[in-house]
């Protein structure tokens, strides 16, 4: 698995330390005049969008609530921790980074939400017989016969 958080930190000269601290699961500080993010080990193989949210939470003051929601949703999905603390971004940490030209907010370009227009839905039964479904019609399947749905979509033009 790819350690996205490690890659983000290495590319911006931020030290990263994974810990086993289940209470303070995320923090950012200055150690020996170097910025360091400490993260609970569960974040080691987190999805890219979560790594970007952690990175931006500590390096960028904009949208910090949005980033925090992404982080908390990931933790909830892991079902590991219920009582934890995510430390607020440290002003000294941010000030050190603001003087650095290598640390800019990251935008996750792979995670764009594109609306799609459903053009056609076909339902295929176990024997391969296909039936076109009206887009306003509900789809009903019985427990004794598996079905396959084929959905044809196109980008929704705005």
Secondary structure as UniProt FT lines:
FT   HELIX           4..11
FT   TURN            12..13
FT   STRAND          15..19
FT   STRAND          24..31
FT   TURN            32..33
FT   STRAND          34..40
FT   HELIX           41..43
FT   TURN            44..45
FT   HELIX           48..59
FT   TURN            62..63
FT   HELIX           64..78
FT   STRAND          85..86
FT   HELIX           91..98
FT   TURN            109..110
FT   STRAND          116..125
FT   TURN            126..127
FT   STRAND          130..133
FT   TURN            135..136
FT   TURN            143..144
FT   STRAND          147..155
//
